Amino acid sequence: YVKWESLLRRSLAIGADYIATGHYARVEQLPNGRYALRTSVTAAKDQTYALYGLTQDQLSHTLMPVGDYTKDEIREMAKKLGLQVAGKKDSQEICFIPDHDYARFIKENTGTVPPEGNFVDREGHILGRHRGIIHYTVGQRKGLNLSMGHPVFVTAIRPETNEVVIGSGEEVFTDRLICDRVNWMAMDGLHGGEARVTAKIRYSHRGAPCLIRDMGGGLVECIFDEPQRAVTPGQAVVFYQDGYVAGGGTILGGKG
């Protein structure tokens, strides 16, 4: 959000009241006085998950008009205005890495080559060698090049030891997680209490009902009604209530 904050400060400095973006989301001020993101009218295009970190000040000076329209309606508007982007294909991944080769991008821009390491089971027994943890994600099955005689998956990544943990499909599921660095949006916090929400654990996740509980020290525990697949440390978990972003944080880990 460095770019967002810098753009906002520059805009206010030259006399503007708002910045407007093309995100598929809506900004509304709620009866409690707080500003919050509301999901787009087109659920498949909704981008609120990626925007949960916006502050109250940023939201109060931001407009997102695209969220009130479908993608087809936006394309038709662009076509009538003669804009070249009217027929542009949708991007599914990071827009500035069109070939999806994140390792190559990092190597070319930082000079960093991720070191090889060990595949291990949850007890730490070595199962083989991996190409570098950057090439793997929790829940991954393809591309492991391990001959175990049965399907195996990445169940955890241990950057401190450069290990990729391998296990069964059942081990990929967890019924709870803990997050920190929580940004509250529609809600002003849990204040030592708890609340029912729907939580998304990745951009493409449909969302799952759960209970969130204040653990103190800036930590929030999320207890799902049903176990969820591939809860990944470092990813965002975003909480929704009645179509509004209640808040969200960074996943520290899952358990259960």
Backbone as numpy.savetxt, mean C-alpha at the origin, in Angstrom:
# Nx Ny Nz CAx CAy CAz Cx Cy Cz
5.82 11.58 -0.04 5.01 12.80 -0.04 5.86 14.06 -0.04
7.16 13.94 -0.27 8.01 15.12 -0.39 7.54 15.97 -1.56
7.24 15.33 -2.69 6.79 16.07 -3.86 5.46 16.77 -3.59
4.55 16.08 -2.91 3.23 16.64 -2.61 3.38 17.89 -1.75
4.14 17.78 -0.69 4.31 18.90 0.23 5.02 20.06 -0.45
6.03 19.77 -1.25 6.76 20.82 -1.95 5.86 21.54 -2.95
5.06 20.77 -3.68 4.13 21.37 -4.64 3.11 22.24 -3.93
2.58 21.74 -2.82 1.58 22.50 -2.07 2.17 23.81 -1.55
3.34 23.74 -0.92 3.96 24.95 -0.37 4.24 25.97 -1.48
4.72 25.50 -2.61 5.00 26.40 -3.73 3.70 27.03 -4.23
2.64 26.25 -4.33 1.36 26.75 -4.82 0.79 27.81 -3.89
0.84 27.56 -2.59 0.34 28.53 -1.63 1.17 29.80 -1.65
2.47 29.65 -1.89 3.37 30.80 -1.89 3.08 31.76 -3.04
2.56 31.24 -4.15 2.25 32.11 -5.29 0.79 32.53 -5.31
0.07 32.24 -4.21 -1.29 32.75 -4.07 -2.40 31.78 -4.38
-2.09 30.55 -4.70 -3.14 29.56 -4.97 -3.76 29.09 -3.66
-5.00 28.65 -3.74 -5.69 28.11 -2.56 -5.64 26.59 -2.51
-5.55 25.97 -3.69 -5.59 24.51 -3.77 -4.61 24.01 -4.83
-4.27 22.73 -4.72 -3.67 22.01 -5.83 -4.69 20.96 -6.26
-4.70 20.62 -7.54 -5.62 19.60 -8.06 -4.81 18.48 -8.67
-5.21 17.24 -8.41 -4.49 16.08 -8.94 -5.46 15.18 -9.71
-4.89 14.26 -10.47 -5.69 13.34 -11.27 -5.92 12.00 -10.62
-5.81 11.92 -9.30 -6.01 10.65 -8.61 -7.49 10.26 -8.59
-7.72 8.95 -8.66 -9.09 8.43 -8.53 -9.42 8.29 -7.05
-9.82 9.40 -6.47 -10.19 9.49 -5.06 -10.96 10.79 -4.91
-11.60 10.97 -3.74 -12.34 12.21 -3.48 -11.94 12.74 -2.11
-11.87 14.06 -1.99 -11.56 14.70 -0.72 -12.83 15.35 -0.19
-13.18 15.02 1.05 -14.37 15.60 1.66 -14.06 16.03 3.09
-14.77 17.08 3.53 -14.70 17.47 4.93 -15.90 16.86 5.64
-15.66 16.15 6.72 -16.68 15.40 7.43 -17.36 16.27 8.49
-18.52 15.82 9.00 -19.21 16.57 10.06 -18.35 16.83 11.29
-17.37 15.95 11.55 -16.49 16.17 12.72 -15.40 17.20 12.45
-15.44 17.79 11.25 -14.48 18.82 10.90 -13.21 18.31 10.24
-13.00 17.00 10.26 -11.78 16.44 9.68 -11.95 16.23 8.18
-10.82 16.30 7.49 -10.80 16.00 6.06 -10.42 14.54 5.87
-11.04 13.91 4.87 -10.76 12.49 4.63 -10.90 12.18 3.15
-10.23 11.13 2.74 -10.38 10.61 1.39 -11.59 9.69 1.35
-12.38 9.84 0.31 -13.49 8.94 0.04 -13.15 8.16 -1.22
-13.54 6.90 -1.25 -13.20 6.07 -2.39 -13.82 6.59 -3.67
-13.17 6.30 -4.78 -13.63 6.73 -6.09 -14.95 6.06 -6.45
-15.70 6.67 -7.36 -16.94 6.06 -7.81 -16.67 4.77 -8.56
-15.46 4.61 -9.10 -15.06 3.38 -9.77 -14.11 2.62 -8.86
-14.62 1.58 -8.21 -13.83 0.86 -7.21 -12.54 0.28 -7.81
-12.61 -0.19 -9.05 -11.44 -0.83 -9.67 -10.30 0.16 -9.90
-10.60 1.44 -9.97 -9.57 2.46 -10.21 -9.20 3.22 -8.94
-9.85 2.93 -7.84 -9.65 3.70 -6.61 -8.18 3.73 -6.19
-7.69 4.91 -5.82 -6.28 5.08 -5.44 -6.11 5.56 -4.00
-7.15 5.48 -3.20 -7.06 5.97 -1.83 -6.02 5.21 -1.01
-5.81 3.92 -1.32 -4.84 3.12 -0.57 -3.46 3.78 -0.59
-3.07 4.32 -1.73 -1.74 4.90 -1.88 -1.63 6.30 -1.30
-2.75 6.87 -0.87 -2.77 8.27 -0.43 -3.08 8.43 1.05
-3.09 7.32 1.78 -3.52 7.37 3.18 -2.64 8.26 4.06
-1.42 8.55 3.61 -0.48 9.32 4.42 -0.66 10.83 4.33
-1.60 11.30 3.52 -1.81 12.74 3.40 -2.30 13.33 4.72
-1.76 14.47 5.08 -2.11 15.11 6.35 -3.39 15.93 6.21
-3.93 16.36 7.34 -5.12 17.21 7.33 -4.85 18.51 6.58
-3.69 19.09 6.77 -3.35 20.33 6.07 -3.27 20.11 4.57
-2.65 19.02 4.16 -2.54 18.73 2.73 -3.91 18.48 2.11
-4.74 17.71 2.80 -6.08 17.41 2.28 -6.93 18.67 2.16
-6.79 19.58 3.11 -7.62 20.79 3.11 -7.29 21.71 1.95
-6.16 21.49 1.29 -5.76 22.31 0.15 -5.64 21.48 -1.13
-6.31 20.33 -1.17 -6.20 19.44 -2.33 -7.57 19.14 -2.92
-7.66 19.17 -4.24 -8.87 18.79 -4.97 -8.55 17.57 -5.83
-9.51 16.63 -5.88 -9.34 15.43 -6.70 -10.61 15.20 -7.51
-10.86 16.02 -8.52 -12.12 15.96 -9.27 -12.33 14.68 -10.05
-11.26 13.98 -10.41 -11.39 12.77 -11.23 -12.15 11.67 -10.49
-12.09 11.68 -9.16 -12.73 10.63 -8.38 -14.23 10.55 -8.51
-14.84 11.59 -9.06 -16.30 11.60 -9.24 -16.73 11.02 -10.57
-15.77 10.54 -11.37 -16.08 10.04 -12.71 -15.48 8.66 -12.93
-16.05 7.94 -13.90 -15.47 6.67 -14.30 -14.30 6.94 -15.25
-13.48 5.93 -15.46 -12.34 6.08 -16.39 -12.84 6.35 -17.80
-13.92 5.70 -18.21 -14.47 5.92 -19.54 -14.94 7.36 -19.71
-15.54 7.91 -18.67 -15.99 9.31 -18.74 -14.81 10.26 -18.86
-13.74 9.98 -18.13 -12.54 10.81 -18.21 -11.91 10.72 -19.60
-11.87 9.51 -20.15 -11.32 9.34 -21.50 -12.14 10.12 -22.53
-13.46 10.10 -22.37 -14.33 10.82 -23.30 -14.10 12.33 -23.21
-13.94 12.83 -21.98 -13.63 14.25 -21.80 -12.32 14.61 -22.48
-11.31 13.77 -22.28 -10.00 14.02 -22.88 -10.07 13.99 -24.40
-10.89 13.07 -24.92 -11.05 12.96 -26.37 -11.69 14.22 -26.95
-12.73 14.73 -26.26 -13.41 15.94 -26.74 -12.50 17.15 -26.70
-11.56 17.15 -25.76 -10.61 18.26 -25.64 -9.40 18.10 -26.55
-9.35 16.96 -27.25 -8.25 16.72 -28.18 -6.94 16.39 -27.52
-6.99 15.85 -26.32 -5.77 15.51 -25.59 -5.20 14.18 -26.08
-3.89 14.13 -26.29 -3.25 12.93 -26.82 -3.35 11.74 -25.86
-3.50 12.01 -24.58 -3.53 10.92 -23.59 -4.87 10.20 -23.55
-5.83 10.64 -24.35 -7.17 10.05 -24.31 -7.15 8.55 -24.55
-6.25 8.09 -25.41 -6.19 6.67 -25.72 -5.04 5.94 -25.07
-4.38 6.58 -24.13 -3.22 5.97 -23.47 -3.63 4.76 -22.65
-2.84 3.69 -22.74 -3.14 2.48 -21.99 -2.95 2.71 -20.49
-3.74 1.98 -19.70 -3.60 2.07 -18.25 -2.27 1.47 -17.82
-1.64 2.07 -16.82 -0.42 1.50 -16.25 -0.79 0.67 -15.04
-0.21 -0.52 -14.94 -0.53 -1.43 -13.86 0.54 -1.45 -12.77
1.75 -1.04 -13.11 2.85 -1.09 -12.16 3.41 0.32 -11.97
4.60 0.42 -11.40 5.24 1.72 -11.23 5.46 2.34 -12.61
4.94 3.54 -12.81 4.92 4.12 -14.15 6.31 4.38 -14.71
7.31 4.62 -13.85 8.65 4.92 -14.36 9.53 3.68 -14.47
8.95 2.48 -14.25 9.67 1.23 -14.48 8.80 0.35 -15.39
8.70 0.71 -16.68 7.77 0.01 -17.57 8.03 -1.47 -17.75
9.29 -1.91 -17.58 9.58 -3.33 -17.76 9.47 -4.12 -16.46
9.10 -3.44 -15.36 8.87 -4.07 -14.05 10.14 -4.66 -13.43
11.30 -4.34 -13.99 12.56 -4.88 -13.47 13.10 -3.92 -12.41
12.61 -4.09 -11.17 12.97 -3.17 -10.09 14.45 -3.30 -9.71
14.96 -4.53 -9.76 16.36 -4.74 -9.41 17.28 -3.99 -10.36
16.97 -4.05 -11.65 17.77 -3.32 -12.64 17.71 -1.82 -12.39
16.51 -1.33 -12.10 16.34 0.11 -11.87 17.17 0.58 -10.68
17.13 -0.19 -9.60 17.89 0.18 -8.40 19.39 0.11 -8.67
19.81 -0.93 -9.39 21.23 -1.07 -9.71 21.73 0.11 -10.55
20.94 0.48 -11.57 21.36 1.55 -12.47 21.36 2.91 -11.78
20.47 3.11 -10.82 20.34 4.42 -10.20 21.09 4.57 -8.88
21.48 3.46 -8.28 22.20 3.54 -7.00 23.54 2.83 -7.02
23.74 1.97 -8.03 24.96 1.18 -8.08 24.95 0.01 -7.13
23.80 -0.22 -6.48 23.69 -1.29 -5.50 23.28 -2.60 -6.16
24.02 -3.65 -5.89 23.67 -4.99 -6.37 23.31 -5.83 -5.15
22.05 -6.28 -5.03 21.66 -7.05 -3.84 22.45 -8.35 -3.74
23.04 -8.64 -2.60 23.85 -9.85 -2.45 23.00 -11.11 -2.41
23.57 -12.20 -2.88 22.91 -13.50 -2.76 22.86 -13.91 -1.29
21.95 -14.83 -0.98 21.82 -15.30 0.39 21.16 -16.66 0.43
20.69 -17.06 1.59 20.13 -18.40 1.76 18.61 -18.39 1.81
18.03 -19.42 1.17 16.66 -19.81 1.45 16.70 -20.66 2.71
15.82 -20.40 3.67 15.78 -21.20 4.90 14.33 -21.53 5.24
14.14 -22.58 6.06 12.81 -22.81 6.60 12.67 -21.98 7.88
11.52 -22.07 8.53 11.30 -21.17 9.67 12.19 -21.51 10.87
12.79 -22.71 10.88 13.74 -23.07 11.93 15.16 -22.64 11.59
15.35 -22.13 10.37 16.68 -21.66 9.99 17.52 -22.64 9.20
16.96 -23.81 8.88 17.71 -24.79 8.09 17.86 -24.29 6.65
19.06 -24.37 6.11 19.33 -23.87 4.76 18.74 -24.81 3.72
17.97 -24.23 2.78 17.32 -25.00 1.72 17.93 -24.75 0.35
18.67 -23.68 0.21 19.25 -23.34 -1.08 19.71 -21.90 -1.08
20.04 -21.39 -2.28 20.54 -20.02 -2.41 19.56 -19.16 -3.19
19.43 -17.91 -2.78 18.58 -16.98 -3.52 19.43 -15.89 -4.19
18.81 -15.15 -5.12 19.53 -14.17 -5.95 19.65 -12.80 -5.31
19.08 -12.63 -4.12 19.02 -11.31 -3.49 17.59 -11.03 -3.09
17.39 -10.54 -1.87 16.02 -10.44 -1.35 15.14 -9.49 -2.15
15.73 -8.60 -2.91 14.93 -7.67 -3.70 14.07 -8.38 -4.74
14.44 -9.62 -5.09 13.72 -10.37 -6.13 12.51 -11.13 -5.59
12.22 -11.04 -4.30 11.19 -11.89 -3.70 10.20 -11.07 -2.88
9.01 -11.64 -2.72 7.99 -11.01 -1.89 7.20 -12.09 -1.16
6.63 -11.75 -0.04 5.86 -12.72 0.75 4.69 -13.23 -0.09
4.50 -14.55 -0.10 3.45 -15.18 -0.87 3.90 -15.68 -2.22
5.11 -15.34 -2.65 5.61 -15.73 -3.97 5.85 -17.23 -4.04
5.47 -17.82 -5.19 5.72 -19.24 -5.44 6.60 -19.45 -6.66
6.36 -18.68 -7.71 7.12 -18.85 -8.95 8.51 -18.22 -8.84
9.44 -18.79 -9.59 10.77 -18.22 -9.70 11.68 -18.51 -8.53
11.32 -19.46 -7.66 12.17 -19.78 -6.51 13.28 -20.76 -6.87
13.04 -21.58 -7.90 14.03 -22.58 -8.34 14.47 -23.50 -7.21
13.49 -23.94 -6.45 13.73 -24.91 -5.37 12.99 -26.19 -5.68
13.65 -27.33 -5.54 13.01 -28.63 -5.75 12.74 -29.26 -4.40
11.51 -29.05 -3.91 11.15 -29.52 -2.57 10.22 -30.73 -2.62
9.72 -31.07 -3.81 8.79 -32.19 -3.91 7.36 -31.81 -3.62
7.12 -30.56 -3.26 5.77 -30.07 -2.98 5.79 -28.55 -3.12
4.63 -27.92 -3.33 4.61 -26.47 -3.50 5.13 -25.74 -2.26
5.98 -24.76 -2.47 6.49 -23.93 -1.37 6.36 -22.46 -1.74
6.34 -21.64 -0.71 6.11 -20.21 -0.89 7.07 -19.41 -0.01
7.26 -18.16 -0.38 7.99 -17.24 0.50 7.05 -16.85 1.64
7.44 -17.14 2.87 6.60 -16.81 4.02 7.12 -15.61 4.79
8.39 -15.27 4.62 8.96 -14.10 5.29 10.28 -13.75 4.64
10.68 -12.51 4.80 12.00 -12.05 4.35 12.70 -11.42 5.54
13.94 -11.86 5.78 14.71 -11.37 6.93 15.89 -10.54 6.43
15.69 -9.25 6.22 16.78 -8.42 5.68 18.00 -8.35 6.58
17.79 -8.49 7.90 18.92 -8.39 8.82 19.91 -9.54 8.65
19.41 -10.70 8.16 20.30 -11.84 7.92 20.37 -12.20 6.44
19.69 -11.42 5.59 19.67 -11.66 4.15 19.12 -13.05 3.83
18.08 -13.45 4.56 17.46 -14.77 4.36 16.04 -14.63 3.83
15.66 -15.56 2.97 14.29 -15.68 2.49 13.71 -16.95 3.08
12.64 -16.82 3.85 12.05 -17.96 4.56 11.02 -18.63 3.66
11.12 -19.96 3.57 10.26 -20.76 2.71 9.37 -21.64 3.58
8.11 -21.80 3.16 7.19 -22.65 3.90 6.02 -23.09 3.05
5.04 -23.69 3.69 3.86 -24.20 3.00 2.86 -23.08 2.73
1.85 -23.40 1.95 0.82 -22.42 1.66 0.10 -21.93 2.89
-0.09 -22.83 3.86 -0.78 -22.45 5.09 0.01 -21.41 5.88
1.32 -21.47 5.78 2.17 -20.55 6.54 2.16 -19.13 5.98
1.56 -18.96 4.81 1.49 -17.63 4.20 0.34 -16.82 4.82
-0.57 -17.49 5.52 -1.74 -16.83 6.07 -1.52 -16.42 7.52
-2.11 -15.29 7.90 -2.06 -14.83 9.28 -3.37 -14.11 9.60
-3.75 -14.14 10.87 -5.03 -13.51 11.23 -4.86 -12.17 11.94
-3.61 -11.69 12.04 -3.41 -10.39 12.67 -2.09 -9.78 12.25
-2.00 -8.48 12.43 -0.76 -7.76 12.14 -0.63 -6.60 13.11
0.57 -6.06 13.16 0.85 -4.87 13.94 1.44 -3.82 13.01
0.99 -2.58 13.15 1.51 -1.51 12.31 1.92 -0.32 13.17
2.78 0.51 12.59 3.19 1.74 13.27 3.11 2.89 12.27
3.64 4.07 12.65 3.61 5.25 11.79 2.21 5.49 11.25
1.23 5.42 12.13 -0.17 5.53 11.73 -0.55 6.99 11.48
-1.20 7.22 10.36 -1.76 8.53 10.04 -3.28 8.42 10.08
-3.90 9.17 10.97 -5.36 9.13 11.09 -5.98 10.17 10.17
-7.09 9.79 9.55 -7.71 10.67 8.57 -9.16 10.98 8.98
-10.12 10.10 8.65 -11.50 10.33 9.07 -11.63 10.23 10.59
-10.86 9.34 11.18 -10.81 9.20 12.64 -9.68 10.07 13.18
-9.83 10.51 14.43 -8.73 11.27 15.04 -7.91 10.42 15.99
-8.01 9.09 15.84 -7.23 8.16 16.64 -8.11 7.20 17.42
-7.49 6.22 18.06 -8.21 5.23 18.86 -8.25 5.60 20.33
-7.29 6.40 20.77 -7.26 6.90 22.15 -7.39 5.78 23.18
-6.61 4.73 22.97 -6.61 3.62 23.91 -7.73 2.63 23.70
-8.57 2.86 22.71 -9.71 1.98 22.47 -9.54 1.11 21.24
-10.66 0.78 20.61 -10.66 -0.09 19.44 -11.80 0.30 18.52
-11.79 -0.23 17.30 -12.82 0.11 16.32 -12.91 -0.99 15.28
-14.08 -1.13 14.69 -14.29 -2.05 13.57 -14.06 -1.30 12.27
-13.26 -1.90 11.39 -12.96 -1.30 10.10 -12.83 -2.39 9.05
-12.68 -1.97 7.81 -12.24 -2.85 6.73 -10.82 -2.45 6.40
-9.91 -3.42 6.34 -8.49 -3.12 6.13 -8.01 -3.69 4.80
-7.24 -2.89 4.07 -6.56 -3.34 2.86 -5.08 -3.47 3.16
-4.49 -4.61 2.79 -3.08 -4.86 3.09 -2.19 -4.75 1.86
-2.78 -4.46 0.72 -2.02 -4.17 -0.49 -2.97 -3.46 -1.45
-2.39 -2.87 -2.48 -3.19 -2.06 -3.40 -4.34 -2.86 -4.01
-4.06 -4.10 -4.41 -5.06 -4.91 -5.10 -5.97 -5.69 -4.16
-5.74 -5.59 -2.85 -6.54 -6.32 -1.86 -7.96 -5.77 -1.83
-8.95 -6.66 -1.73 -10.34 -6.22 -1.72 -10.74 -5.61 -0.38
-9.94 -5.85 0.64 -10.28 -5.37 1.96 -10.93 -6.47 2.77
-10.63 -6.51 4.06 -11.16 -7.55 4.94 -11.61 -6.93 6.26
-12.76 -7.38 6.78 -13.24 -6.84 8.06 -12.32 -7.24 9.21
-12.13 -6.33 10.13 -11.22 -6.59 11.24 -11.49 -5.64 12.39
-10.85 -5.92 13.50 -10.86 -5.06 14.68 -9.48 -4.43 14.81
-9.42 -3.11 14.97 -8.14 -2.47 15.23 -8.12 -2.01 16.68
-6.95 -2.16 17.29 -6.83 -1.92 18.74 -5.57 -1.10 19.02
-5.71 -0.09 19.85 -4.58 0.75 20.25 -3.70 -0.01 21.22
-2.43 -0.22 20.84 -1.49 -0.93 21.69 -0.59 0.01 22.48
-0.73 1.32 22.25 0.14 2.28 22.90 1.47 2.40 22.17
2.18 3.47 22.45 3.48 3.66 21.83 3.43 3.86 20.33
2.28 4.27 19.82 2.14 4.49 18.38 1.86 3.23 17.58
1.62 2.10 18.27 1.36 0.83 17.59 -0.13 0.53 17.56
-0.58 -0.07 16.47 -1.97 -0.50 16.33 -1.98 -1.97 15.90
-2.79 -2.77 16.59 -2.96 -4.18 16.23 -4.23 -4.33 15.40
-4.14 -5.12 14.36 -5.26 -5.38 13.47 -5.58 -6.87 13.52
-6.79 -7.22 13.99 -7.19 -8.62 14.13 -8.29 -8.91 13.11
-7.98 -9.75 12.14 -8.91 -10.04 11.06 -9.95 -11.09 11.46
-11.14 -10.96 10.88 -12.17 -11.97 11.10 -11.76 -13.31 10.48
-11.06 -13.25 9.36 -10.56 -14.43 8.67 -9.08 -14.23 8.34
-8.26 -15.30 8.38 -6.83 -15.16 8.06 -6.62 -14.56 6.67
-5.60 -13.73 6.55 -5.29 -13.06 5.28 -3.97 -13.57 4.73
-3.88 -13.60 3.41 -2.69 -14.13 2.74 -1.64 -13.05 2.51
-0.40 -13.41 2.78 0.77 -12.59 2.42 0.74 -11.20 3.04
0.60 -11.14 4.35 0.78 -9.88 5.07 2.27 -9.56 5.05
2.63 -8.42 4.48 4.03 -8.14 4.17 4.56 -6.93 4.94
5.57 -7.12 5.79 6.18 -5.99 6.50 6.69 -4.94 5.51
6.47 -3.69 5.85 6.88 -2.59 4.98 5.79 -2.08 4.08
4.77 -2.93 3.82 3.63 -2.49 3.04 2.69 -1.68 3.91
1.79 -0.96 3.28 0.79 -0.19 4.01 -0.41 -1.05 4.35
-1.02 -0.79 5.50 -2.35 -1.29 5.81 -3.23 -0.06 5.97
-4.34 -0.03 5.25 -5.20 1.14 5.25 -6.58 0.75 5.75
-7.11 1.54 6.68 -8.38 1.25 7.33 -9.50 2.10 6.72
-10.63 1.45 6.45 -11.78 2.12 5.85 -13.02 1.97 6.72
-13.84 3.01 6.75 -15.15 2.98 7.39 -16.14 3.70 6.48
-17.17 2.96 6.04 -18.24 3.55 5.23 -17.71 4.28 3.99
-16.69 3.72 3.37 -16.17 4.30 2.14 -15.16 5.41 2.32
-14.82 5.72 3.56 -13.83 6.76 3.85 -12.57 6.13 4.44
-11.42 6.76 4.17 -10.17 6.31 4.79 -10.16 6.78 6.23
-10.21 5.82 7.15 -10.15 6.15 8.58 -8.72 6.45 9.00
-7.76 5.75 8.38 -6.34 5.94 8.69 -5.55 4.80 8.08
-4.29 4.75 8.39 -3.44 3.69 7.88 -2.05 3.80 8.45
-1.28 2.73 8.28 0.08 2.71 8.81 0.96 1.74 8.05
2.15 1.53 8.55 3.13 0.64 7.94 3.16 -0.68 8.69
3.02 -1.79 7.98 2.99 -3.11 8.59 4.37 -3.46 9.14
4.40 -3.80 10.42 5.64 -4.27 11.04 5.78 -5.78 10.89
4.67 -6.49 10.95 4.69 -7.95 10.82 3.33 -8.53 11.13
3.16 -9.80 10.76 1.92 -10.50 11.06 2.19 -11.67 11.98
1.13 -12.19 12.55 1.25 -13.36 13.41 -0.08 -14.08 13.44
-0.04 -15.34 13.93 -1.27 -16.07 14.05 -1.33 -17.28 13.15
